[in-house]
């Protein structure tokens, strides 16, 4: 559709991902996440993760945590008991903290049962709303009030959304498939290496979740570059 409009109306065609087999040369501009390994150029803007609609939180509480749990994927296997043990350790370390959790479309029935059991065990300190019951914008609303986010490491888009909102982000490890790490896994590893997010193991060993990191506002940055290119400064 975009290429047809470009041909008949003369408007720019913009790809919000790596165009793959279609070819970047077919588009006036391609906006591609860094983990895809494409170099920036006159027709390519490389971003930290995929663009998202999150905005920085202005009044998030450091005592309110959001837990974002995914599920099995082509990059990761799953271990519900490990997730339960990690979340239990987080809740037990700080008795004053409260967490709100949700699942994803990839979550299993076992994960749903695990999160329900934690909600029953910890009462008001651990609320759980399954993904099937969350309306559009629910995660964005929670990130406006939660200053901390724990996301399972398979939930890449959720990690970048949390960073954009300004939350301090910790990663809940899940088993990986054997073989060479894929580009998505390497992208998450890059965030750890740069100190933008913290692994559960680092947190257990006493390293606080990172708070001093660059602000992430990729949608605003890309919009400014596009305005400069086609509208003018």
C-alpha positions in Angstrom: 0.0 0.0 0.0 2.7 2.5 1.0 4.6 1.8 -2.3 1.5 2.2 -4.3 0.8 5.6 -2.7 4.4 6.6 -3.3 4.0 5.8 -7.0 0.6 7.4 -7.7 0.6 10.3 -5.2 4.3 11.1 -5.0 4.4 10.9 -1.2 7.4 9.5 0.7 7.2 5.8 1.5 8.5 5.0 5.0 9.2 1.5 6.4 8.9 1.2 10.2 11.0 -2.0 10.2 13.7 -3.7 8.1 11.9 -4.1 4.7 13.6 -7.5 4.2 13.0 -9.0 0.7 11.2 -5.9 -0.6 14.5 -4.0 -0.3 15.3 -0.7 1.5 15.9 0.9 -1.9 12.1 0.8 -2.5 11.5 3.2 0.4 12.5 6.8 0.9 13.3 6.0 4.5 13.6 2.9 6.7 13.4 3.1 10.5 15.2 0.0 11.7 16.0 -1.3 15.3 19.7 -1.4 16.1 19.6 -5.1 16.9 18.9 -5.8 13.1 22.5 -4.9 12.5 21.9 -2.4 9.7 24.1 0.7 9.5 22.6 4.2 9.4 22.6 6.0 6.1 20.8 8.8 4.3 17.8 6.5 3.9 18.1 4.5 7.2 17.5 5.7 10.7 18.7 3.2 13.3 16.8 3.2 16.6 17.1 1.7 20.1 14.4 -0.9 19.7 11.2 -0.6 17.8 9.4 2.7 18.0 6.7 2.8 20.7 4.1 5.3 22.0 5.2 5.5 25.6 5.9 8.9 27.1 8.2 9.7 30.1 6.4 9.2 33.5 6.3 12.4 35.6 5.1 11.0 38.9 6.1 7.4 39.1 6.7 5.8 42.6 9.9 3.9 43.4 7.8 1.6 45.6 5.5 0.6 42.8 6.7 -2.1 40.4 5.3 -3.4 37.2 6.0 -7.0 36.3 5.7 -7.9 32.6 5.9 -11.7 31.9 6.0 -13.2 28.4 6.3 -16.8 27.3 8.0 -19.3 25.0 9.3 -17.8 21.7 11.7 -18.8 18.9 14.5 -17.4 21.0 13.5 -18.7 24.5 12.1 -21.7 26.3 10.2 -21.3 29.6 10.4 -22.1 33.3 7.4 -21.1 35.4 9.1 -22.2 38.7 12.1 -20.0 38.0 9.8 -17.0 37.3 8.0 -17.7 40.6 11.2 -17.9 42.6 12.6 -14.7 41.1 9.4 -12.7 41.8 9.3 -14.2 45.4 12.8 -13.0 46.0 11.9 -9.5 44.8 8.9 -9.3 47.0 10.7 -10.7 50.0 13.7 -8.3 49.8 11.6 -5.2 50.1 8.4 -5.7 52.2 7.2 -2.1 51.5 7.2 -2.6 47.7 4.1 -3.5 45.7 3.9 -5.0 42.3 1.3 -5.1 39.5 1.8 -8.0 37.0 0.5 -8.9 33.6 1.1 -11.7 31.1 1.3 -11.6 27.3 -0.3 -13.4 24.4 2.6 -15.9 24.5 2.1 -16.8 28.2 1.1 -20.3 29.0 -1.7 -21.6 31.3 1.1 -22.5 33.7 2.3 -19.0 33.8 -1.2 -17.7 34.5 -1.5 -20.1 37.4 1.9 -19.1 38.8 1.0 -15.4 38.8 -2.5 -16.1 40.3 -0.8 -18.1 43.1 1.5 -15.2 43.8 -1.4 -12.8 43.9 -3.2 -15.1 46.4 0.0 -15.4 48.5 0.9 -11.7 48.7 -2.5 -10.1 48.7 -2.5 -6.4 48.1 1.3 -6.4 47.4 0.9 -8.4 44.2 -1.9 -7.6 41.8 -2.3 -9.7 38.7 -4.3 -8.8 35.5 -3.9 -11.3 32.6 -3.2 -9.9 29.2 -6.7 -11.0 28.0 -8.2 -8.6 30.6 -6.1 -5.5 29.9 -7.6 -2.8 27.7 -5.5 -0.9 25.2 -3.1 1.5 26.9 -3.1 -0.4 30.2 0.7 -1.0 30.2 1.3 2.7 29.4 -1.0 3.7 32.3 0.9 1.4 34.7 4.2 2.8 33.6 3.1 6.3 34.5 2.8 5.3 38.1 5.4 2.5 38.5 9.0 3.6 38.8 10.4 0.0 38.6 9.8 -2.6 35.9 10.7 -6.3 36.0 10.3 -7.9 32.5 11.1 -11.4 31.4 14.0 -11.1 29.0 12.0 -12.5 26.1 9.6 -9.5 26.3 11.8 -7.2 24.1 9.2 -4.7 23.2 8.1 -4.3 26.8 11.7 -3.7 27.9 12.0 -0.7 25.4 8.6 0.6 26.4 9.6 0.6 30.0 12.9 2.4 29.2 11.0 5.0 27.2 8.7 5.6 30.2 11.8 6.2 32.4 11.4 3.1 34.6 14.3 1.4 36.3 14.4 -1.9 34.5 15.4 -5.4 35.7 15.4 -8.5 33.6 13.9 -11.9 34.7 16.0 -14.6 32.9 14.3 -17.4 31.1 16.0 -20.4 29.4 17.3 -19.8 25.9 17.3 -22.2 23.0 20.6 -23.8 22.2 22.8 -22.3 19.5 24.2 -18.9 18.6 22.2 -16.1 20.2 19.9 -14.3 17.7 19.8 -10.6 17.0 17.0 -10.0 19.6 19.0 -11.7 22.3 22.1 -9.8 21.4 20.2 -6.6 21.5 19.1 -7.3 25.1 22.7 -8.2 25.9 23.8 -4.8 24.6 21.4 -3.0 27.0 22.9 -5.0 29.9 26.5 -4.2 28.8 25.7 -0.5 28.6 24.1 -0.5 32.0 20.7 0.5 30.8 19.0 -2.6 32.4 20.1 -4.9 35.1 19.9 -8.7 35.2 18.2 -10.5 38.1 21.6 -12.0 39.1 23.2 -8.6 39.3 20.4 -7.3 41.4 20.6 -10.4 43.7 24.3 -9.7 44.1 23.6 -6.2 45.4 23.7 -4.0 42.3 20.8 -1.5 42.3 18.6 -1.2 39.2 20.0 1.5 36.9 18.7 5.0 37.3 21.4 7.1 35.7 21.1 6.4 32.0 20.4 8.3 28.8 16.7 9.2 28.3 15.1 7.2 25.5 12.7 9.1 23.3 13.2 7.5 19.9 9.8 8.3 18.5 10.4 12.0 19.2 13.9 11.8 17.7 12.7 10.2 14.5 9.8 12.6 14.1 12.2 15.5 14.4 14.5 14.1 11.8 11.6 13.5 9.4 10.2 17.0 9.9 13.7 18.4 9.2 14.0 16.3 6.1 10.6 16.9 4.5 9.3 20.1 6.1 12.4 22.0 7.0 13.8 23.4 10.2 
